[in-house]
Amino acid sequence: MKQSSANLQLTAYVNDKFLPLEQAMVHIEDRGFQFADGVYEVVACFGGGYLDLDAHLQRLERSCAAIEIVLPKSLEALKDLVQQAYHKNPYEDAMVYIQVTRGVAPRSHVVNQAMQPTLVITVRDLPLPSDTKLRTGVKACTLKDIRWKHCEIKSIALLASVMGKQEASRREVDEAFWLDEKNHMLEGCATNVFAIIDGVLVTHALDHQILGGITRDMVISLAKDLGFVVQQRPWKLDEKGLTECLMSSTTNAVMPVCAVDGQAIGAGVPGEIGLKLRALMLEQFEELRHAKV
C-alpha cells in the first residue's frame, strides 16, 4: 500500500532524469511553451494495473508522427519509464501524464534546425468515477466547434477546450459538447459522447473532428459484448428514438447525460443501458488492480 501523498515527495521525469517535481523545469524556448508544438497522453493506473497502456503509447506515437516529431524513446522504453514514474510517486490510483514537444530552439515558426524532443512524465492522483451524480445524471451544453481541423491528434494546444469548459462552468453544467456546422454532435471538451437511438449505441465516426478515446473504445466493446448494435455516424440530439445520452472518459467512466441546453434527454433520468455500461466498466477498472503489468 502506498503512503499518503502528504508525506512523500512527488517525482517527475524530464529528459532522462527523475527529480523532485518542484525542480522539474523545461527551457523557456521550448516549443511546447512557445507554440504548443507537442502532443500528450494521460494513462490511468489502478493500483498498478494500467488501462490500455499499449494503446495510449501507440496513439502517442501516431500523434508524434502526424506532426513530424520523432519519439525520443522506443515504446518499450516509454512503458518502462511510465512504470518507474508511477512507482516513484505515492498514488495508488494515478494519472500518468506524458508530454512530448519538438524541443528547444530560438523562437521561429519555421522548424529550421534539428533538435532533441523534450519528454516529460508526471504523476497525479486519479479521481475515481463518482456515483454522486448518478441519481440525476450530468448536465451539458452545446457549442459551435471552434477547434482546429486535426482533433485526431492529441495536441497540447487545448485553448478551445479551456474556453469550452469555462463556458460550461458559467452555464452551471458539467460539460460542453462541440457541434459541427450541421449541428451533429462531435465530442466534449474532455469526453466522448454517445446516444442510444432506437436501442442502438450511436457515436460519431473517427475522423479529424474527434479524438479516438481509449475509454470510448471500451464503451463500444462493452456494448457489443452485451449484444447491442453500434453505429459510428453523424447524429443529432433531436433524432427520433433517442432515449439516452452518455459521455465517457477515464475519470467519468460512462456517465448518463440527462439534460443538454436545458432540455431533458429521454425521461430526464439515467437510463438502463448507460447504467449497465457504467457498471461493467467500473468492474473492468477494478479488475486492473488484479492484473498488474
N, C-alpha and C positions, 0 to 999 in steps of 0.2 A: 504494500500500500504506500503510495507516495505521500510525502509530508505536505502540510499546508503551504500554499504559495507565500503566505505572510512570513514564513520562517526561512525561505530559501531565495537565493539569487537567481533571477531569470537570466537565461543564456541565449545568445543569438549567434548565428553563423554569418560571417561576411568575408567573402573571397578567401577561402582556405583557412579561416581562423574562427574558432569558437571563443567568445569573450562575453563579459557581463553586458547585459542589454544596454545599460546607460553609457557604455563605451562603444557601442556598435554604431558606426558612422560611415557615410559614403562622401565622396568628394562633391563640393558644391557645383562642379561642372559635370557631374554625372548626367547623362542624357535622360535618365528617368526623371530626375528633378527638373531639368531644363525643358524637356519636351514631352514628358510621359512616354518616352520611347522605350517601352518594355512591356512585358507580359507577366502573368502571375497565375498561381493555383492556390487553393485552400483545401487541405486534406483533413478530413475528420478522423480522429483516432479515439476508439472506445476502449479504455483500459489496456491499450497496447495492440488492439486489433484495428487495422486501417480499413477505411471504406474505399474500396476500389483504388488502391494506391497506384497500381499499374496504369489504370485508365487515366488518372489525373496526370501522371508523368508523361504519358503518350500525348495527351492533349497539350501539355506544356511544350513538348517537342514540336507539335504541329503549329502552335501559336508562334513559336520562335521562327520556324521555317517560313511562315507566312510573311513575317516582316524582316526576313533575312538576317536573323541573329543565330549564330551557331551556339548551341548549348555548351557551356564551359565544362560540363561533366557528362559522362555516359549516364544512361538511365539507371543502370545498376549502381553506379557511384552515387547518384542522386537519392536512390532508395536508401542506401546506407546512411547518407547524411540526414535524411528525414528521420530515420530511426534514432540516430545519435542525438539529434536536436530534441526529439521527444523525451528521451531518457535523461537528458541533461536538465530538464525542466520539471516542475513539481506537479503538473496537472495529470490527473488520472484520465479524464476525458479532455482531449485537446484539439485545437485547430492549429495545424502546421501550415504556415504561410510561406510560400516560395515565390520569390520575385527575381526575374532576370531582366536586366536592362542592357542596352547596347554597349555601355561603358562610359569612360571619361574622355572628353575631348573639348578643345575650345569651342564655345557655342557657335554653331553654324547649322542651318537646316540641312545642308548637304553633308552626307557622310563621305568625307574625302580622305580618310586615313583608316588604317587597320587599328582596331582597339580591342582590348580584353573585356568581354562582357562582365558585368557585375552580378554576382549571385548572392542573394540574401535569404536566410531562412530564420523565421521567428516562430515562437510557440505561445499560444494563449489558451485560456480556459475555454472549453467548448460548452456553450449553453445548451442544455438538453431540451429537446422539443417539449414545450409546455402544454399541459392539458387545461390551463386556466381559461382559455378562450373557446374551448370545445362546446360549451353549453350554447353560446350564441354564434360561434364562428367568427371569422375576422371580417373586417370591412375594408373596402378598397375604393379607389377612384381610377378613372382613366385619363390619360394624357396623350396628346398627339406626339408621335415619335419624333424626337429631335436629335437622335443619336446618329453616329456615323454609319456607313453602309457595310461595315465588316464586323457585325456583332458576334460572328462565329469565332473571332479571335478574342481571347481573354485578355484584353488590353488593360493596363493600369490607368488609362485615361477614363476616369469614371465621373467626370463632372456632370454629365447629363443625369446619371443615376443619383448623384448627390442632390441635384436640383429637384428631381422627381420625388425623392424621399422627403425633402423639405416641404414640397407642396402637399404630399400626403399628410405630413405632420400638421400643417396649417389647417387641413380639412378634417383633422382628427380621425384619420383612418390609418390602417396598418400597412398598406402597400399601394403603390401606383402601378397600373398596367399600361403598357405602351400600345397605342393603336396605329395601324398603318393608314394610308390615305383613303382607304375604303372602309375604315372602321373595323377591320379584322383585329382580333386580339393577338398580340405577339408574345410578350412575356412581361414580367415585372421588373422593377429596378434591381431586385436581388433574388428573384424567384422565377420559376417556370409556371405556366398557368394551363389548366385543363378544364374541360367541361364534360358533363355526362349529358348526351343528347340522344334521346330515344334508346337509352340503355347502352350506348356506345361511348367509350372513352375517346375524346377528341382533343387534339393539341396541334399547334402549328407545326408544320414540317420543318426539318432542319434546313436552314439556308442562311444567307448573310444577315437576316433580320433577327435571329435569335441565337443564343448560346446553347449548345448541346449539354445540358446539365447532367452531372453524374446521378443526382437524385431523380431527375426526370427519367433517365434510363431505368432506374429501379421501379418507378411508378408504372411504366409501360410493361416491364417484365412481370411485375406482380399482377397487373390487370390481366395479362394473357394467361398467367398461371391459374387465375380464377375463372377463366373461360370467357372473358369479355373480349369483344371485338375492339380493336384500337384503330383509329383513323388519324393520320397526320395530314392535316389540311387546313386551309384558312377557315376561320369560323367567327361568328359574331354573337354578342350577348343576347340579341333579340331573336335568335333562331327558335323556331317551334320545336317543342320536345326537350328543351334544355331544362333540366331539373336540378343539376348541381354544378357548382364551380369549385375548383380546387387550385391551390398553389403548392409548390414543392421547393424545398431547399434543405440543406443539411440540418440547419437549426430549427426548421419548422417540420421536418419530415413531410407528411402530407397534411395540409390544413384546409378545412372547409372554408370557403369564402361565401358568406351568406348575404352580403349586400355590396353592390357596386354602384357608385354615383347616387347613393341614397335609395336605390331600388332593390327590393328583395330578390334573391335568386331562388327559384323554385318556391318551396314553402317557407323560405326565410330562416330555416334551421339546418344544422348539419345533416347531410344525407347519409343513407345507409352505405352506399358504395364508397364514398370518401372515408367514412369511419372505418370500414373494413380494410381499405388500403393502408390507412394510417396504422392500424393495429398490427398488420403484417410487417410494415416497415420498421416499426419500433421493435418487433421481435427480432428482425434481422440485425438491427443495431445492437441488441443485447447479445445475440449470438457471436458478434465480432469479439466480444470480451473473452470468448472461449475458443477463439481461432486466431491467436496472435501470430503475427509474421515472425 
